[in-house]
Amino acid sequence: MEKNETTASAQILDTQKNVQEPPKLKKDPREKLYKPKGRPLILASSPFSQTKDSVPKIMWFVSLALSPTIICSVIFFGIRSIYMISTSILAALVTEFVITRLRKQPDTLSDGSAFLTGLLLALTLPPTFPISGCILGSVFAIFIGKQLFGGLGCNIFNPALLGRAFLQASFPVKMTTWTLPRFADIHTYSGVTSADAITGATPLGLFKYENIVTDLKPLFLGNVGGSLGETSALALLIGGIFLLMMRHADWRIPVGFLGSVAFFGGIFWLVDSTAYPSPLFHLLSGGLLLGAFFMATDMVTSPITIKGTWIYSIGAGILLVIIRLFGGLPEGVMYSILIMNGLTPLINRYTRPKFFGEARA
Amino acid sequence: MNLIVIFISAAIVNNFVLSQFLGICPFVGVSKRLDSAVSMGMAVTFVMTITAVVTWLIYHLLLVPYNLEILQYVSFILVIASLVQLVEMFIRKVSKPLYDSLGIFLPLITTNCAILGLALISVLRNYSFMESLIYSIGAGAGFTLALVIMAGIREELELADVPKQFQGAAITMIIAGSLALAFMGFAGLI
C-alpha cells in the first residue's frame, strides 16, 4: 500500500516537478492507528473475541457431516432412501418459505436450518415409511416445532425430533415396521433359528423381545435393521468426529451422553450379563450415535453453560438407559433428548455462573 | 417396592398433567413465573395429600359401613373445598404477594379435576391407606414437576418472537402437547 503510493507519487513528481505535497493528503495519516491491516474500526462491548462461524456455515457443515450416513443409507436400503430424504427436505423448505412469507419475515431458506431439520427427520424414519408421512412429519417439525416458537433460535425442542415424536404417536405401527438391509445375512444374528424371528426388527427390538444379541461387526458397519440413518455406526462416527474437530458441536455433549450410557448400561451388564446388553451394544445399536452427535448437540436446544451441558448430556444418558432397559419401547433416544430439551431452560437458569463477589442468596 | 412403583408411576409415567391431562387449568394459568409455579405446585401437593388421607378415612370408615358409596362425590368435594379454604387463608396470612400472584387459581383448586380425580382413582384402584398416601404425594410431585418445567420454558419464551396469534394460551397448549409427546417415552416403564 505504502509502496504503491510512494511510487505513484514519485511518478507524479516526475511529471509535475513543482508539486510538493503528496497527493494522498485526503487520507487521514492517523488511519493506520485505528484501522490496522485494513480492517474497519469495531466499537463494541464485550465479548471481544470474535468468531468467524455463522449460522449458515454451521448448518451446512452439519449437513456435510451427515453425508457418509446418507451414502450408507442408500447402500443398505436402496434408492428409496434418497426419495424419502429429498421429499422430507423439500417439504421442510417449502414450509419454512411459506411461513416466513406469511409472517413477512426475511427469507431464511439459505441458512440451512430447515434443510438440516428435513434431513435429520428423514434419517430417523424406518425405510418403509410412506413418502406422505415424511411430508407430514417435516411440515409438523418446521411449523409447530420451530416457527410457532418464533423461528430459529427460539425453539425449545429439537424440531426434527418433535416431528418424529409426532409421527411415532400418530403412526405407531408404521414407525416400527422395519425391513432388513439388502445385504443382511441371517448368520450375522447369533442364536437365530428361523428367518421369521429377525424379519423386521432392530437389534434393540430383537434384544428386548427375543433376547437375541446381534453381533457387533454388522452393528458397527450398519448391516442391520433400523431407521435410514441410524444403522451404520461407522458412518456416524466419521461424521461426528469431523463435526467435533471442526468445533461445530460441543464435545461435552456426545462425551457425556455416550459416556453415561456406557457407564450406567455397564453397571447393569456387570450385575447380570444375560439379562442386560453390554455397554458396547448400547453404544452401537439404535439411534444413539445419531442422536448424541447430531441432535443433542443442537445449539439452540442445549444448555449454554458448561456445567449445564454436563447435566444435560449425562441426564439424557441416564434417561436413555432407563427407557431402553425398563420401558415399554426398545428405543428411547428421541424421548430422552426431548425431555432434556424441555428441562434446558431450567438447567440454564440454575447453572448461571455467579458474578465474582456475589453474595449467596 | 410396591409403594416406590406407585410413586414413580404417579409422578412420571402416568403424570397427572402430561399423560392423564388432569389439572390443565392451573397448568396453563399459573405457569408464567417460576416462583409462583413452585408455590402452586406446593399448594396442590398439600391439598392432594390431605385429601387422599381424609377421603380414604371417610370412604372406608363412614361410607362403606353404611352403604353410602353413592355420596362419595359430595363428601369428597366438601373435603376438598374446606381444605382449599384452609390453604387460602394460610397463604393470604403468610404471603400476600404470593396470594395475589396465584389469583383466582388458588380458590379454583377446589374444582381442580386432578384432586377429585386423585381421590376417585384411589377408591377405584382399591388402594390401602399407605398406598393412597404415597399415590397422592407422587401425583403432587408430578404435578409440580410439570408445572415447573412449563414455567421454565415459558420464561425462556418471553424473549422469543412467537407469532401474535399464538401468544399466551395457544403456545402454552403447544408446549404442553410437545411435553406430553416427550413423556410418552416413559410409557410402559412400570
Interface residues (C-beta under 8 A of the other chain):
Chain A: R103 I144 G145 Q147 L148 F149 G150 G151 C154 I156 F157 L162 A165 F166 Q168 A169 L319 I322 I323 F326 G327 G328 L329 G332 M334 Y335 S336 L338 I339 N341 G342 L343 P345 L346 N348 R349
Chain B: L34 V148 I149 G152 I153 E155 E156 L157 L159 A160 D161 V162 P163 F166 I171 I174 I175 S178 L179 L181 A182 F183 M184 G185 F186 A187 G188 L189 I190
